[in-house]
Amino acid sequence: MKSLTDKIENTLIDKKILRKQIIRNLKRLLPEERLAQEEEIYDSLVKLTLWQEAKKIAITIPMEFEFNLELLVKEARNYKKQLFLPVMQADKSLNFVLWDEDTLLQETRFGVKQPIETEHSQAIELNQLDVIIVPGLAYSEDGDRVGFGGGYYDRTLTNYDGKTLSIAYSCQIFPKTIWPTEKTDKRIDLIISNRGVYSR
């Protein structure tokens, strides 16, 4: 992704173009590259006080090209942390529902798996979550984020007072923000990659 950074100088990259480029780069990552970065990031994450103290964690089930969260899910379950998955709402915000062995999942029109809400689903109030792990495609070192374009997380995080965390491969991290930002965009508190931990 250095080529993108080198090209921009004073010109910002359109988010749609950036999304396509990042997805292409993620799909080109070799399995051994992915695994090496995932293990480094996992080791960094579990040492964080934020992770160690968190009891209720919002997480997503990633698509195939996204960061594999399997190690983190196992870690969380081993330490009896509760995991919650987002469910998209009609107003383009998110509710979070407990994810356990009884949770039924369905694929959304975006290709993301989310819980099927039933009378037995256990939803959580947004600000009862200790940390929300926010997915995305591109991040700047000071916390700016490019998501998938739906705006669901930005709308939801407007009402969230807790901590946000994102996990990314190195090709998703930029030294500075190279895309247009809007007032409604929400910065991420902590971003973890194999290059290090970035906080704002």
Solvent accessible surface area in square Angstrom, and as a share of the most:
residue,aa,sasa,rsa
1,M,47,0.21
2,K,164,0.69
3,S,68,0.44
4,L,22,0.11
5,T,35,0.20
6,D,100,0.52
7,K,156,0.66
8,I,9,0.04
9,E,132,0.59
10,N,153,0.78
11,T,94,0.54
12,L,96,0.48
13,I,22,0.11
14,D,69,0.36
15,K,36,0.15
16,K,144,0.61
17,I,104,0.53
18,L,0,0.00
19,R,44,0.16
20,K,128,0.54
21,Q,40,0.18
22,I,0,0.00
23,I,44,0.22
24,R,108,0.39
25,N,25,0.13
26,L,1,0.00
27,K,132,0.56
28,R,160,0.58
29,L,28,0.14
30,L,95,0.47
31,P,99,0.62
32,E,112,0.50
33,E,74,0.33
34,R,40,0.15
35,L,97,0.48
36,A,52,0.40
37,Q,21,0.09
38,E,15,0.07
39,E,84,0.38
40,E,89,0.40
41,I,0,0.00
42,Y,49,0.19
43,D,71,0.37
44,S,40,0.26
45,L,1,0.00
46,V,32,0.18
47,K,149,0.63
48,L,38,0.19
49,T,83,0.48
50,L,39,0.20
51,W,6,0.02
52,Q,103,0.46
53,E,119,0.53
54,A,2,0.02
55,K,126,0.53
56,K,65,0.28
57,I,0,0.00
58,A,1,0.01
59,I,1,0.00
60,T,16,0.09
61,I,35,0.18
62,P,41,0.26
63,M,43,0.19
64,E,176,0.79
65,F,27,0.11
66,E,21,0.09
67,F,17,0.07
68,N,72,0.37
69,L,12,0.06
70,E,94,0.42
71,L,69,0.34
72,L,3,0.02
73,V,23,0.13
74,K,112,0.48
75,E,28,0.13
76,A,0,0.00
77,R,91,0.33
78,N,112,0.57
79,Y,145,0.55
80,K,173,0.73
81,K,17,0.07
82,Q,70,0.31
83,L,1,0.01
84,F,8,0.03
85,L,0,0.00
86,P,14,0.09
87,V,8,0.05
88,M,52,0.23
89,Q,49,0.22
90,A,114,0.88
91,D,98,0.51
92,K,87,0.37
93,S,27,0.17
94,L,13,0.07
95,N,63,0.32
96,F,3,0.01
97,V,3,0.02
98,L,22,0.11
99,W,46,0.16
100,D,45,0.23
101,E,158,0.71
102,D,110,0.57
103,T,30,0.17
104,L,111,0.55
105,L,64,0.32
106,Q,84,0.37
107,E,117,0.52
108,T,20,0.11
109,R,192,0.70
110,F,90,0.38
111,G,29,0.28
112,V,43,0.25
113,K,99,0.42
114,Q,18,0.08
115,P,1,0.01
116,I,67,0.34
117,E,83,0.37
118,T,65,0.38
119,E,158,0.71
120,H,147,0.66
121,S,37,0.24
122,Q,106,0.47
123,A,68,0.53
124,I,22,0.11
125,E,123,0.55
126,L,34,0.17
127,N,79,0.40
128,Q,103,0.46
129,L,5,0.02
130,D,57,0.30
131,V,1,0.00
132,I,1,0.00
133,I,7,0.04
134,V,1,0.01
135,P,27,0.17
136,G,6,0.06
137,L,1,0.01
138,A,0,0.00
139,Y,1,0.00
140,S,0,0.00
141,E,59,0.26
142,D,61,0.32
143,G,2,0.02
144,D,14,0.07
145,R,25,0.09
146,V,1,0.01
147,G,11,0.10
148,F,79,0.33
149,G,53,0.51
150,G,26,0.25
151,G,28,0.27
152,Y,28,0.11
153,Y,21,0.08
154,D,27,0.14
155,R,107,0.39
156,T,5,0.03
157,L,13,0.07
158,T,84,0.49
159,N,100,0.51
160,Y,19,0.07
161,D,127,0.66
162,G,32,0.31
163,K,107,0.45
164,T,8,0.05
165,L,1,0.01
166,S,0,0.00
167,I,14,0.07
168,A,0,0.00
169,Y,0,0.00
170,S,23,0.15
171,C,22,0.13
172,Q,8,0.04
173,I,4,0.02
174,F,1,0.00
175,P,81,0.51
176,K,106,0.45
177,T,33,0.19
178,I,0,0.00
179,W,3,0.01
180,P,58,0.37
181,T,74,0.43
182,E,114,0.51
183,K,204,0.87
184,T,90,0.52
185,D,37,0.19
186,K,64,0.27
187,R,106,0.39
188,I,1,0.00
189,D,24,0.12
190,L,30,0.15
191,I,2,0.01
192,I,0,0.00
193,S,2,0.01
194,N,49,0.25
195,R,124,0.45
196,G,27,0.26
197,V,66,0.38
198,Y,40,0.15
199,S,78,0.50
200,R,159,0.58
